[in-house]
Amino acid sequence: MDGDRVLRLGHRLAELNRRKRFDSVDHSVEADTSRYIDQGRFALEKDRIFRREPQLIGLGADIPEPGDYWAFDFAGMPVVVVRGPDGVARGFVNSCRHRGTAIAEGRGNSSGRFLCPYHHWTYDTKGKLTGLPERGAFGDCNLEGRNLIALPLAEKYGLLVLSPSQDMEPDIDVFLGPVAPEIVPFGFEDVSFVKSRTEEIPINWKLMNEAGMEGYHVTALHGPSLAKINGADPTMRYFTYDRFGRHGRICAGKRALLDSDSALSSGDEALRHMTLTNYFYPSSYLTFGTTNITFQRAEPGSAPNRTMLTLTAYSWGAAASAEIRQRHEFMFDAIWNIGVGEDAWAMGSAQRAFDAGYPSTVVYGGVEPGVQNVNEQWDAALVSN
C-alpha cells in the first residue's frame, strides 16, 4: 500500500466534510431517458461497449488453485475461466464444440478436465478436445480443430482481464493506464475468495453503474442501514471523486477522520476509516478498505430494463478462519441487501417510470461528476468506428 497516497486522500476527504461539500463540477447535464429503454441503443451498447475491448471480470482469487473454474455470462456470452496445472488462467467460450452445450456451471474444480454433460465430449484445462464416445463415427470431421474456443485472458497484479474478441490480447498495464498507481500497491495478489452472487434485476445496466460512482445519494438512501453497520462511527456525507482516464474513484469516510487525531496519523490508520470505490470502464467496480473487498459487475441483461449483476466478496490474505469468514459473509449479505435491496428499489422505481415514458429527461448534477463522466465515456463508444 502507498501509505502517503492514502493519507493525502484521507486529509482531502476530511477537509471536504469540514467544508460540507462534495468534489464537484460547475455544470449539470440533462439527458434523454430513452437511453435507458431504447432497444436500438441497447443492441449498440452490447456491441460497441461490451464486445470490443478487454474488461476487468474479477480477481485471480476467483480461481486460486489448479483446476479451479468459474462459469458466467460475459455480456450475454457464456464464458468459463480456469486455472491450469501450470498455474496459468485461461478463458473459453463455455460451449461444447459438438452440439453447443455448456461444459461447466458455477464455480468448482475440474480435476483437470471438463466433461460435457450432453454427450461426454471431454476437454482439458487448455481447451483441447481429449476424448469422445464413438470417435469413429466422426472420422470425417476435423476433430483437431474442435477444441474449445479460446478467449484471451490476462492476469497481473491479482486482476483478471478478459477480451471478448479472439483477436485482442489484453494488456493489463494498458487497461489500467493512469489508475495503476492507485490500485497496484494494495496487493490484490494476496486475497482470498469468500462468496459470490449473481442475479438479473429489473433496471438498465447504466443505472446500477451510475449509482456506484456518486455519493450524493448515500446519506439519503442508505443512512439508516449504514448506521446499523458503522454504529458510533457513521459514514460522512461528502465524498471525493477522481477521474483516471476512462476509470474513476469515489472515496467515503467515517466520522473518525474529523473527530480523532489518530485517524490521520498514518496511511494504514486512515484506511481503517475509509472505503475506496474504484470504477473500471465499462462496468466493473472494486471496493475496499482494511477489512472487506468487493467486486461488482453490472452489465446488460436480457432486455434494456434488465441488468445482470454480480457481487463477489474477498478477504485480504490467505483463507480466513471459520469465525472471520463468517463475519465476511455477514458483511457480504449486508452489502447485497443495501446495494440491491435499496439501490435497486430506488432505480427500479425510476426504470418503471422510464418504461412508461415519464419523465422525458433526467439531470446529472454538478455534485455527480462521476455520473457525468461514465455517461460521457459510454456515449463516446457508441459513435466510435
TAZI-V552898 format. One record per helix or strand of 3 or more residues. SS is the DSSP state (h for helix, s for strand). FROM is the first residue (numbers start at 0). LEN is the number of residues. If there is no record, write none. Layout:
# TAZI-V552898
ss:SS from:FROM len:LEN
ss:SS from:FROM len:LEN
This chain:
# TAZI-V552898
ss:h from:2 len:17
ss:s from:28 len:4
ss:h from:32 len:4
ss:h from:38 len:12
ss:s from:54 len:5
ss:h from:59 len:4
ss:s from:67 len:7
ss:s from:76 len:7
ss:s from:88 len:5
ss:s from:106 len:3
ss:s from:112 len:3
ss:s from:121 len:3
ss:s from:128 len:3
ss:h from:134 len:4
ss:h from:142 len:3
ss:s from:152 len:4
ss:s from:158 len:4
ss:h from:171 len:15
ss:s from:190 len:11
ss:h from:204 len:8
ss:h from:217 len:13
ss:s from:239 len:5
ss:s from:246 len:8
ss:h from:255 len:4
ss:h from:260 len:4
ss:h from:266 len:5
ss:s from:273 len:7
ss:s from:283 len:5
ss:s from:291 len:9
ss:s from:306 len:10
ss:h from:321 len:34
ss:s from:360 len:4
ss:h from:368 len:14
